[in-house]
Amino acid sequence: MNSPATSVDSPAPDAWEDLVTAALLGTDRRTPPGCEPGPEAPTALLDTAAVETVRRRAGLRPARAAQRPQPAPEDPRPALPPAAARRLAMLLADRPGAAGGGRRGTAPDLMELLPQWLATANARGFAPPPQALPALLDAARGRTDLRPAALTFAGPRAVWLARLNPDWRFALRAAPGRGAALPHLEDAAEVQQLWREGLFAERVALLSAIRAHEPAAARELLASTWATERAEDRLMFLDSLRTGLGPEDEPFLEQALADRSRNVRATAAELLSALPGSALAARMAARAGACVALDHTQQTPTIGVEAPHQCDAGMERDGVVPKAPAGRGERSWWFGQLMEATPLAAWPGRLGGRTPREIVELPVADDWQSELHAAWCRAAVRQRDAEWARALLGSPSAPEAGGPGAVSLAERAKLLGTLGSAERAEWVAGFIATHGLSEAFQLLGVCAVPWAAPLGRAVVDALNIARDAGSYPWSFSGVMGLAERCLDPAEASRLDALLAVPDEPEDASPGAGGYWAEAFQRLVTTLRLRAAMAEELEPVPTPDHPLRTTV
């Protein structure tokens, strides 16, 4: 029979939950685990809870005695500068306020600065302080967007810790091969063994690593076991061919068009359509050309559209999904898929030698303009065609905020991604100068950080105009949050003039000026904090490393 001491040393797996239940219900209604009912039960509950609390704070979950873990691996990277280590502790200790919406005050949101801090620390090649790793993994556990940068910064010890605490098991899933090192890619025997015998995560990591260095070797490795792979695995493996995609991949992708999995066929078709010289692209161009023609019988040349009347077997093999989503017409659904898979270079010759901008400006008959332009947008994004993207984006100062014809803001945001960072920032700055901030949030999200000076000035000027209008700043909280993270810290001094409470016009919302001053104070404080963070992460300056990074 076990003694009370034995019960304490070997608790049930859910002992803590039982203690919480006993504390909530009272010891007169629920006897604590390992305790006898009676007047001593409350004291026994507290004693047991104290012991269990110590267990929960330790690195290991309660378990039977086992072999001592191996020592944590060494991290060869240089340690963080002391000031940066203190800053990391502050960032990890910060938690979002429990008050929810409403007034935020002037204090920066430190957790929102953590991603940029991690990016800079990783770029500098620093290693984290060992004592910061649990809090870092806890932060990554709660925010999936932090995980790639956090695990890179945590280094090999993240996997070591994850094996000791199930709360951090995401680090095992994210690490290639669950923390196991990949073989040397030159060792063909080891590569083949891991590819044929490894776990799925190990095989994905291996295929991605080889594809990044030798695309043809990765494709040949995949082809060697393709027929025996599960459908969901084939889909994931096929997706790795996006890296280094080229004409040499076409024969393999053409074979994948006959795959028994619809998702695999669709992915193969998408990849082939991104190769303008592929046979699939030519087949799609022929089908789309039969649907679109220039009508010269109108007073102004007009694009006429005759959508497909059926989805035949050839179209389905080439990736056209026959069943339309709910609320969508079948013919328009098939038409859109043909258009987005057609090389954009085919249209100038088909439509009278016009440039992409001239083609986009042509009227489209029978209300097909929305469908046609949306498909061209998807094609421009898929084919990374900057000239067509510029044509579809139109002028940022155009009267309509939605774009030429029927290009929505969401589509514009994707089109901007095909342009260089400087051109992207210049276009969004022009859009904000004309249309203000109310519709610019999606567009700002695709701009490189820190924002280029013209874009930063456009955002600040628009915020200043909104303040002078006398409304509350809360409708601009999303843009203000982006500005805190994305404005160049050098802009802080230019914002000092906005910190005073302005005179409120008669029709202004009561107290709006004070709220705006508070918001600008938080913005300035955050920018100066980011400047300090960048300074703390600077390596010791040497003639060989005169670099400076902005957070």
N, C-alpha and C positions, 0 to 999 in steps of 0.2 A: 504494500500500500504506500502511495506516495505521501511524503511529509509536506507541510506547507511550504518549506524551503524549496522542495523539488518543484512545486507548482509555480513558484516565483521564477525559478531558473528556466523552466520549460513552459512558457505561456502558450495558450492556444493562438493560432494564427490571427484570429479576430479579437484578441484580448482587449485592445484599446476600444473597439466599438462596444464591447460588453460593458466596459467601465463607464463610457459616456452614457450608455443607456441607463445604467444603475444610478448615475449621478442625476440624470434628468428626471427619472421616475421616483427617486428616493429609495434609500436602502430598506425601508419598511415594505416596499412593494417589489423590489428587485434585489436579490442578494448578489453582491459583487462577486466576480469570479475568484475562487480561492479563499473565500471568507465564509465564516459561519454567521447565520442570522442572529440578531440580538443587538443590544445597546452598543457593542463595540464595532458594529459593522461600519458606521460612518468613518471612524478612525482607520479601520482596515482599508476602506475604499481609498482614502487619501494616501495612505502609505503605498498601496499597490499602484495608484496613479503616479506617484512620484517616481517609483522604480520604472514604470513603463515609459514615463516622459524621458528619463535618461536614455532608455533604449531607443526611442524614436529620434532623439537628437544625435545618436551615434551614427557612424557611417554604414553599419550593417543592420539589416532587418533581423528581428529575433529568429534564430534558427538553431538547430543542433550544432554542436561543435564540429568544425570541419577543418580541412587543411588550411593553413595560413595563406592568405593571398600572396602572390608574387609581388615584389616591390614595383612601384609605379615606374614606367619608363622615363628615361631622362629626356628633357626638352633642350636641345642644343641652342635654341634661339636666345638672343640677349634679353635680359630682364627689362621690364618697363622702367623708365625713369621714375624716381620716387613720387614726384608731383603727379605724374600720369597714373600711377598706381592708386594714389589717394583719390584722384578724380574718378577712376573706375569704381572704387568702392562707393562713392557718392551716387554715381549713376545707377548702380545695381540696388542700392538701398531705397531709391525713390520708387514710389508706387502711385498709380493714378489715384486722385482724390475720390473719396467715397460719396461726395456730394452730387456726382453726376453732372448735369448741365448747369447753366447759370454762370455766375461771375467766377473767373479763374484767378483774379488778382494779377500781380506783376511777376510772380515767380515763374521761371522757365520750367517747361515740362521735360525733366531730365531723361525720362525713359525714351522720349522721342528723339533724343540726341544720341542715344546709345548706338543705333545702327551706323551713324556716321563715324562715331568714335571707333567702333570696331573696324570699319573699313580702313581708316587711317592707320590704326595699330597693325592691321594685317599687312598693309602696304609697306610699313616700316619694318616688318619682320620681328616684332617683339613677342615675347612669351609672357603669359599672365602670371601674376603671383599665385602660388599654389592655393593659398587660403581664399582666393576669390573664385575658384572653380565651382564650388557648390552653388553659390549665388548666380553665377553665370549660367550654369546648366538649368537652374530653376527658371531664370528669365527666358531662356530658349524654350523650355518646356511650355511656358505659357504663351509664347508668341512664335508661331511657325516662321514668320518672316525673318526672325533673328537667327534661325538655326544655322544656315550655311556659314554666315560670318562668325557666329559664336563658336561653332565647332572648329572652324579653321583656326581661330584665335586660341581656343582651349588646347588644341594640339593632341598628341597621343594620349595624354592623361585623361581626356574626356572619355575615351573608350574604356580605359582602365576603371574609372569611377562608375561608368554606366553598367559594367558587369557586377558591381557591388550594390547598386540601388535600382530596383525596377522602375522607379519614377523617371529615370533618365534613359530608359531603353531606346528612346528615339535616336540617341547617339549611335547605337549599334546598327540601327536600320539605315542611318544616313551615311555611316562610314563604309567605304568600299570594302567588301569582303568581311564586314563586321569587325573591322579593325585589322584584318590580316593584310600584310603587305602583298602587293601584286608581284608576280615574278618579273624578272628582267625580260623585256619584250623580245630581246634577241635570242632567248632560250626557247627554241621552238617546242622542245619536249615538255617543259613546264607549262608553257602557254596552252598546249593541247590538253594536258592533264587537267588544268584548272577549268578550261572551257567545257570539257566533257564531264567532269566530276564535281565542279564547284557548285556552291549555292547560287540561287538566282542573282542576288545582289553582287556576288563576286563576279559572275559572268557578265552582268551589265557593266560593272566597272572596268573589267578587262576589255570588253568590246569597245567601250568609249575611249579608253586610253590608247588602244591600237588605232582606232579610227582617227584620232587627233594627230597621229604621227604618220601612219601609213594607211590611207583610206582603202586601197585595194586589198591589203592584207586582211583588214577587218571584214570587208565584204566576202572574201574567200572563206574566212573562218565561219562566218554566219551561214554561208551557203553549204558548208560541209555537214551541218546538222539541221538545216532548215526543215526538211521533211519530217523530222521526228519531234519538233518542238510543239509545245502546246500553243493554242491560238493566242491566248493572252500574252504569252512570252514572245511569240513571233511579232506581235504588235509593238511591244516595247523595244525589241531588238531592231526592228525596222526603223523605228523613230531615231535610232542613233545614226542612221545614214544621212540625216540632215546636215551633220557636220561634214564639211568637205564634199558635199553633193556635186557630182559632175557627170558628164556624158558617159563615162565608163560604167556608171551604175545602172544605165538604162536596161541592158539585157536582164539583169537580176530583177529589177523592178517590173519589167514587162511580164516576167514569169509570175511575180507576186500578184499581178492583176487577175490571175486565175485561181487565187487562193480560196479555200473553202470558207474563210472567215470574211464577212462583209467589212468589218473594221480594218482588217489588213488590206483588203482590196482598195478601200477608200484612201488609206494612208499612202499606198503605193501610187495611186492615181494622183494624189496631191503632190507627191514628190516629183513625179514625172511632169506634171504641168508646170513645175518650177524650173524645168529644163526646156527653154524655148525651142531647142532643136530636136526634141524627142519626137518619136513617131506618134505618141499619144497627143502631144501638143498639135501636131499637124492634123490628126483626125478631128480633134476638137475645133481647130480653126476652120476646117471644111464644114463641120456641122453648124458652127456659129455663123459662118459666111452665108449659109443658106437661110439664116434667120434675119440677117441685118443687111439692108441695102440702102443706097442713097436715092431718094425720090426727087427727080428733077421736074415733076409735073406741077409742083407747088410753086408759089411765087418766090419763096426762098427755099433753097435746097434743104430737104428734111430727111432725117433718118427714119426709115420705115422698118417696122419689126413684125415678123411673122414667127411666133413662138412654135416650138415643136408640138405636134399633135399626139405623139406617143413617145414612150421611152423604150426603144428597142433593146435587144440583147447586147448589141455592140456598145450602145451608150452605157448600159448597166455595167458591162465588163470594164469600161474605161472610168468607172467611179461615179457615174451619175446615180444618185439615190432615187429610185422610182417613186417612193411614197412621200408625198408632201406633208409637212407639218400641219397640225390643225389650224384652220383658218387661212391657209395659203393655197392658192390655185395651183393645180398640177402643172399647167403649161408654163406659168411664170417661174415655178420652182425649177423645172427642167432647164428653161432658158437661162436663168441666173447661173446655174452650175456650168453650162456650156461656155458662157461668156467669161466667167472667172478663170476657167482652165485654158482659155485661148491666149496665145502669146500676144501681148499688146502691140508688138511690132507688125502684126498682120493688118492692123486697122488703117494706117495711113494709105497704103496701096489700095485697100478695099474701098476707102471713102474719099477718092479723088485726090490723093497726094497731100492731104491736109496734115498739119501738125497736130499733136495731141491737144494743144490748147484750142485750135480751130475746130477740132472734132467735138470737144466737150461743149463748145458754144453753139453747135448746131441744134435746132429744135428737133424734138423727137415726137413722132406721131402717136396718136391714140393712147396717151397717158402712160407710155412705156418709159418715160425719161427716168423716173425714180428707180425702176428695176434695172435699167441699163447702166446708169451711173453708179449705183450701189455695187453691181457686179464688176465694173471697171475699177472701183476702189479696192475691192478684194483682190483683183488681179494685180493691181499696182503694188499692194502690200506683199503679196505672195512672191511676185517677181522682182521686188525691190527696185522698181522702175521710178527713179526720181523725176524724170521729165513728165511722166503721166501723173505722178503725185502732185507736182506743181500745178498742172493743168486742172486737176480735180479740186485742189485746194482753192484755187482762184486767188483773188487779191484779198489780203486781210482787211482792207478798208472798204470792201464791197458792202453795199447797204444791207444785204441779207446776211444774217449771222449763221445761216445753215450751210452756206457754200453755193457754188454754181448749180443751178438746177435743183438737185435733191440730195446733196452730200451733207449728212448730218454732222453734228459736232463730234460724236463718237467716231465716225468714219474719218473725220479730219484729224483727230488725234492719232489714229493708226497711220494715216498718210504722212503725218509729220515725222513719224519714226523712220521713214525711208530717207529723210534729208540729214545733212550734216548738222552738228549741234549748233553752230553759229547761225546757219540759215533758219533752223527751227526756232531759235530764240528770237531772231529778228522778225519772223512772221508772227509769232505769238504776241510780241510787243506791239506790232501794228494792229493786230486784232483788238488788243486791250485798249489801245488809244482810241479806236473807233467805237467799240461796243461795250467798253467797261469790263468789270470783273464778274458780273452776274453769270455769264455763260463761259467763262474762261477756265474754270477749275480743271476740267478734263484735259485741256490743252497744256496747262502749266505742269501737269503731272508727267508729261513726256519730255520735258526740257531738262537738259543736263544741269547738274549741280556742281558748284554754285552757279546761279543764274548769271548770264552775261550782263554786262553793265546796262545796255539798252533795255533789256527785259526787266531788270531790277528797278530801273527808274520808272518804267511804265507801270509796274505794279504799285510802287509807292505813290506815284502821282494819282493813280486811280483810287487808292485808299484815301488819299487826302481829299479828293473830290467827294467821295462818299461821306467822309467826316463833315465837310462843309455843308453837305445837303441836310444835315441835322438828324439823320436816322441813327438807330442803334447799330453798333458794330457786329451784333451777333449773326446777322445774315452773311457776314464776310468772315466768319470764324474759320472756315475751311481754308480760304486763301491766306488769312493771317497765319494759320498754323504752318502752311507751306512756306510762307515768307520767313518764318522763324528758322526753318530748317534749310532753306534753299538760297536766301539772299546772301550775297557776298558780305562777310563780316566787315569789310572796309566801308560798307554803306552806313554803318552805325552812326558815325559822326554827322552824316547828312540828315539823319532823322531827329537830331536833338531839337530842332525847331518845332517838332510835332508833339513834344512831351507836355507842353503847357495846355491847360484846359482852355479851349477856344470860347469866344463869345458865341452864345447860342442865338440863332435867329428866332423870331417870334413863333414860327411854325415848327420849330425843332421838337423832337421828342424830349420830354423832361429828363435832365441828367445825362443826355447822350454824350455831351462834350467830355464829361468826366470818365465815362466808360471808354471813349476813344483814347483819351490821354493814358488811361491805364493799359489799354491794349498796345499802344505804341511804346510805352515804357517796358512792357514785357518783351516786345520785339527787340528793342535796343539792348535790353539786358541779356537776352538769348544770343544775339549776335556777338556781343562782347565775350560772353561765356564761350562761344564756339572759337573765337580768336584765341582765348586763353588755352582751350583744349588743344588747339593746333600747336601752340607754342610749347606746351608740355610734352607733346609727342615728337618734337623735333629731336633728331639724333644730335649728338655732339658735332658741331660744325667742323668740317675738315676741308682742305682744298679739293678733295675728290668728291665730297658730298655736300654741295652748297644748296641742297634742296629745301623747299619749304612747301608744306601741304596745307591746304585750307580745308577745315572741317565744315 
